[in-house]
Structures are given as structure tokens and as C-alpha cells.
Amino acid sequence: MTFEEKYNAFSTIVRKETVRILRIWIQTLIPPGITISLYFLIFGKLIGSQIGDVGGHTYIQFIVPGLVMMSVILNAYNNVVSSFFGAKFGKNIEELLVSPTPAYLIVLGYSIGGVIRGVLVGAIVTVVSLFFTELRLYSVTIVVITVALSALMFSMGGFLNALYAKKFDDVTIIPTFILTPLTYLGGIFYSIKMLPESWQIVSKFNPILYMVNAFRYGFLGVSDIDPVEAIGLLILGTILLYSISVYLLSKGFGTRT
């Protein structure tokens, strides 16, 4: 394929994913905003008022970056796993696979679709948070890099889940039993400095901890993890998941049966 043909194939996938997100915006964009509003109200206002400051900031200011990041990664992941598995289930993916479109562009196209949904939801949640507290950006660069890498990494994780999934139940196993627990244990509602030293060490094996803290640093300037280290790990994780996804798709794993 020529460069122009590759670009057209890639842009077609991204456009299809974007149209899909916007066509059913009541399902893809609005529910996260409503759900997170309840978190802000219950944890931020009601419970947070009894907790006091954390890291020099009010409790609701402390949890806002984590809740925004939670929305980004969950929606990026769910968008790709549902979209690609839906294409597999409906046999629509066969048209794409028999085309000369390279596997790396297919993976990237679907992943960018996940990033778009994650960023849109993250923006909505951020706007909602402004009704509950005041936010100031400490580092726009850190915020943009962290949200982009986190959404991309989990989009590719969703792609892998879709490749392995053979039925609809397989699509929900990882988000329910792995992703959600890791999210709640990723330092969204607390600083790991509050934990015993042994649990601090265990917490550092949770990749979401690095995303949440790097993102929090971008907003508040405080973090339990070195943001440079966190971004470095995000880059490595993204490259690893992308490489695995491309390899498996190019071998026909999960798409030929």
C-alpha cells in the first residue's frame, strides 16, 4: 500500500469509531458524567468534609484528578473491547482483515478511537468537577502526556481483550475482576503514604497508581510517584501492548475462528 492508501485506511477506521461514539453519545458520554457526579457529591462533599486536607489540598481536590483518570482509562478500554469484539461477532471485521490494511494500522486506528472516547469523557468529568471545587493546572504538559498515554495504553489493553474474547461474557471478565479493583486500589481516594510500608511496596506494582499520580501531579503538583518515572513506565507499557496486539492480529489470533 502507498502512504496515501494507508492514511485513508487509518483515517477511515478512526472516523468510523468517532461516528460510533458520537452517534450513541447518550450511552457513551453522558453516563460517566452522572456517575462521577455522585462520587464528587458523596466522597468529595459529604465524606471529604470530614476528612480534611490531603497533601495540602482539600479532599475533593485531591480525588478529582484520580476520578478523571479513572473515567478516561475505563472508557478508553471499554470502547475498544466492545467495538472490536462487536465487529468480530458480527463478522464485519473480515472485510477489514482481507483488505491490504496492515495490522499495525488496524490496532492503531481502533486504539485512537478509544483515546477519543476517553478524552471526551475525561473532559466532561473535568467540567462537572468544576461545579464542586476549584481546579488549577500545575503542568499542562504532564496532564496532556499522561492522559494521552494512559488512554492509548488501555485502549490497546481493550484490543487484546477483544482478541481473546470468544463470547460476550469474556468481554466483561477483565474489567470486572481485574481493571475495576486495580482502579480503586490505584490511589484515587487516598495517598499510599497513608498505608503501611509493606502495602506501599505492593501498591507500586499497580500500573494505575502511576497514571493517577502523574495526572494528579499535573493538576496539583503533588504525587506519591516520580512523574517522570510514571510517564516512562506508561511509554514502555504502551509499546509492549501495541507490539503484542499487532503480532497477534497479524497471526490471525482470535479472528480466524
C-alpha positions as CSV (number, residue, x, y, z in Angstrom):
1,M,0.0,0.0,0.0
2,T,1.1,3.5,-0.7
3,F,1.3,6.1,2.1
4,E,-1.9,7.7,0.9
5,E,-3.7,4.4,0.9
6,K,-2.5,3.7,4.4
7,Y,-3.6,7.1,5.6
8,N,-7.0,6.7,4.0
9,A,-7.4,3.2,5.6
10,F,-6.3,4.6,9.0
11,S,-8.5,7.7,8.9
12,T,-11.5,5.6,7.8
13,I,-11.1,3.4,10.9
14,V,-10.8,6.4,13.2
15,R,-13.7,8.2,11.6
16,K,-15.9,5.1,11.9
17,E,-15.0,4.8,15.6
18,T,-15.6,8.5,16.2
19,V,-19.0,8.4,14.5
20,R,-19.9,5.4,16.6
21,I,-19.1,7.2,19.8
22,L,-21.0,10.4,18.8
23,R,-24.0,8.6,17.3
24,I,-24.8,6.9,20.7
25,W,-23.5,9.8,22.9
26,I,-26.2,9.3,25.4
27,Q,-24.7,5.9,26.1
28,T,-21.0,6.6,25.7
29,L,-20.6,10.2,27.1
30,I,-23.4,11.1,29.5
31,P,-23.4,8.1,32.0
32,P,-19.8,8.6,33.2
33,G,-20.5,12.3,33.9
34,I,-23.6,11.3,36.0
35,T,-21.7,8.5,37.8
36,I,-18.7,10.7,38.7
37,S,-21.1,13.4,39.9
38,L,-22.2,11.0,42.6
39,Y,-18.6,10.3,43.5
40,F,-18.0,14.1,43.9
41,L,-21.1,14.5,45.9
42,I,-20.7,11.5,48.3
43,F,-16.9,11.1,48.6
44,G,-15.9,14.7,47.9
45,K,-18.5,16.8,49.7
46,L,-20.1,14.6,52.3
47,I,-17.3,12.3,53.3
48,G,-14.5,14.6,52.3
49,S,-15.7,17.4,54.5
50,Q,-15.0,15.1,57.5
51,I,-11.5,14.1,56.3
52,G,-9.7,17.4,56.0
53,D,-6.8,18.3,53.8
54,V,-4.6,15.7,52.0
55,G,-1.2,16.8,50.7
56,G,-2.1,20.4,51.2
57,H,-5.3,20.3,49.2
58,T,-9.0,19.7,50.2
59,Y,-10.0,16.1,49.9
60,I,-12.3,16.7,46.9
61,Q,-9.4,18.5,45.1
62,F,-7.2,15.5,45.8
63,I,-9.6,12.9,44.4
64,V,-10.7,14.9,41.3
65,P,-7.6,14.0,39.2
66,G,-7.9,10.3,40.1
67,L,-11.6,10.2,39.2
68,V,-11.0,11.9,35.9
69,M,-8.2,9.4,35.1
70,M,-10.5,6.5,36.2
71,S,-13.1,7.7,33.7
72,V,-10.5,8.1,30.9
73,I,-9.0,4.6,31.2
74,L,-12.3,2.7,31.8
75,N,-14.0,4.4,28.8
76,A,-10.9,4.0,26.5
77,Y,-10.7,0.3,27.4
78,N,-14.4,-0.4,27.1
79,N,-14.7,1.4,23.8
80,V,-12.1,-0.7,22.0
81,V,-13.1,-4.0,23.5
82,S,-16.8,-3.6,22.7
83,S,-16.2,-2.2,19.2
84,F,-13.7,-4.7,18.0
85,F,-15.4,-7.7,19.6
86,G,-18.7,-6.5,18.1
87,A,-17.0,-6.4,14.7
88,K,-15.8,-9.9,15.3
89,F,-19.1,-11.2,16.5
90,G,-20.9,-9.6,13.5
91,K,-18.3,-10.9,11.1
92,N,-17.7,-7.3,10.0
93,I,-14.0,-7.5,10.8
94,E,-13.5,-10.0,8.0
95,E,-13.9,-7.2,5.4
96,L,-11.1,-5.3,7.1
97,L,-8.8,-8.3,7.5
98,V,-9.0,-9.3,3.8
99,S,-8.1,-5.8,2.8
100,P,-4.4,-4.9,2.4
101,T,-4.6,-2.7,5.6
102,P,-1.6,-3.6,7.8
103,A,-2.2,-5.0,11.3
104,Y,-0.4,-2.1,12.9
105,L,-2.8,0.4,11.4
106,I,-5.9,-1.6,12.4
107,V,-4.6,-1.7,16.0
108,L,-3.7,2.0,16.0
109,G,-7.0,3.0,14.4
110,Y,-9.2,1.2,16.9
111,S,-6.9,2.5,19.8
112,I,-7.2,6.1,18.6
113,G,-11.0,5.6,18.7
114,G,-10.6,4.6,22.4
115,V,-8.4,7.6,23.1
116,I,-11.1,9.9,21.6
117,R,-13.8,8.5,23.8
118,G,-11.6,8.5,26.9
119,V,-10.5,12.1,26.3
120,L,-14.1,13.3,25.7
121,V,-15.4,11.6,28.8
122,G,-12.4,13.0,30.8
123,A,-13.2,16.5,29.6
124,I,-16.9,16.1,30.6
125,V,-15.9,14.8,34.1
126,T,-13.4,17.7,34.5
127,V,-16.2,20.2,33.6
128,V,-18.5,18.5,36.1
129,S,-15.9,18.7,38.8
130,L,-15.8,22.5,38.5
131,F,-19.3,22.6,40.0
132,F,-17.9,21.0,43.1
133,T,-14.4,22.5,43.6
134,E,-11.8,24.8,42.1
135,L,-9.0,23.3,39.9
136,R,-5.8,24.8,38.7
137,L,-3.4,23.2,36.3
138,Y,0.1,22.9,37.7
139,S,1.6,21.4,34.4
140,V,-0.4,21.3,31.2
141,T,2.3,19.2,29.6
142,I,2.2,16.5,32.2
143,V,-1.6,16.4,32.1
144,V,-1.7,16.0,28.3
145,I,1.0,13.4,28.1
146,T,-0.4,11.4,30.9
147,V,-4.0,11.3,29.7
148,A,-2.9,10.5,26.1
149,L,-0.6,7.7,27.1
150,S,-3.0,6.2,29.7
151,A,-5.9,6.2,27.2
152,L,-3.7,4.8,24.5
153,M,-2.3,2.1,26.8
154,F,-5.7,0.9,28.0
155,S,-7.2,1.1,24.5
156,M,-4.6,-1.4,23.4
157,G,-5.4,-3.5,26.5
158,G,-9.0,-3.5,25.4
159,F,-7.9,-4.6,21.9
160,L,-6.1,-7.6,23.4
161,N,-9.2,-8.4,25.5
162,A,-11.3,-8.3,22.3
163,L,-8.8,-10.6,20.5
164,Y,-9.0,-13.2,23.3
165,A,-12.8,-12.9,23.8
166,K,-14.9,-15.7,22.3
167,K,-18.2,-14.7,23.8
168,F,-19.7,-11.6,25.4
169,D,-19.0,-12.8,28.9
170,D,-15.3,-12.7,28.1
171,V,-15.5,-9.0,27.4
172,T,-16.6,-8.2,30.9
173,I,-14.3,-10.6,32.9
174,I,-11.2,-8.4,32.8
175,P,-12.9,-5.0,33.5
176,T,-14.9,-6.6,36.4
177,F,-12.4,-8.7,38.1
178,I,-9.1,-7.0,37.3
179,L,-9.5,-3.5,36.0
180,T,-12.0,-2.2,38.5
181,P,-10.2,-3.5,41.6
182,L,-6.9,-2.1,40.3
183,T,-8.6,1.2,39.7
184,Y,-10.0,1.5,43.2
185,L,-6.6,0.4,44.7
186,G,-4.7,2.9,42.4
187,G,-4.5,5.8,44.9
188,I,-7.6,7.6,43.7
189,F,-9.2,8.0,47.1
190,Y,-6.0,8.0,49.2
191,S,-2.3,8.7,49.3
192,I,-0.2,5.5,49.5
193,K,1.8,7.3,52.2
194,M,-1.2,6.5,54.5
195,L,-0.5,2.8,54.0
196,P,2.0,0.7,55.9
197,E,5.3,0.4,54.2
198,S,4.7,-3.2,53.1
199,W,1.5,-2.2,51.4
200,Q,3.2,0.8,49.8
201,I,5.5,-1.6,48.1
202,V,2.6,-3.8,46.9
203,S,0.8,-0.8,45.6
204,K,3.7,0.1,43.3
205,F,3.0,-3.0,41.3
206,N,-0.3,-1.4,40.3
207,P,0.1,0.4,36.9
208,I,-2.9,2.6,37.6
209,L,-1.2,4.1,40.6
210,Y,1.4,5.7,38.2
211,M,-1.2,7.1,35.9
212,V,-3.3,8.6,38.7
213,N,-0.3,10.1,40.5
214,A,1.3,11.6,37.3
215,F,-2.1,13.1,36.4
216,R,-2.6,14.4,39.9
217,Y,0.9,16.0,39.7
218,G,-0.2,17.8,36.5
219,F,-3.1,19.3,38.3
220,L,-2.0,19.8,41.9
221,G,1.8,19.5,41.8
222,V,1.8,16.7,44.4
223,S,2.4,13.0,43.8
224,D,3.4,9.8,45.6
225,I,5.4,8.7,42.5
226,D,8.0,10.5,40.5
227,P,6.0,11.7,37.4
228,V,9.0,11.2,35.1
229,E,9.2,7.6,36.2
230,A,5.5,7.2,35.8
231,I,5.5,8.6,32.2
232,G,8.4,6.3,31.4
233,L,6.5,3.3,32.5
234,L,3.5,4.4,30.6
235,I,5.6,4.6,27.4
236,L,7.0,1.2,28.0
237,G,3.6,-0.3,28.7
238,T,2.1,1.2,25.6
239,I,4.8,0.0,23.4
240,L,4.6,-3.5,24.9
241,L,0.8,-3.8,24.5
242,Y,0.9,-2.3,21.0
243,S,3.6,-4.8,19.9
244,I,1.7,-7.8,21.3
245,S,-1.6,-6.6,19.7
246,V,0.0,-6.2,16.3
247,Y,1.8,-9.5,16.5
248,L,-1.4,-11.5,17.5
249,L,-3.6,-9.7,14.9
250,S,-1.0,-10.3,12.1
251,K,-1.0,-14.0,13.1
252,G,-4.8,-14.2,12.9
253,F,-5.2,-14.9,16.6
254,G,-8.8,-14.6,17.7
255,T,-10.0,-13.6,14.3
256,R,-9.8,-16.8,12.3
257,T,-12.1,-18.9,14.4
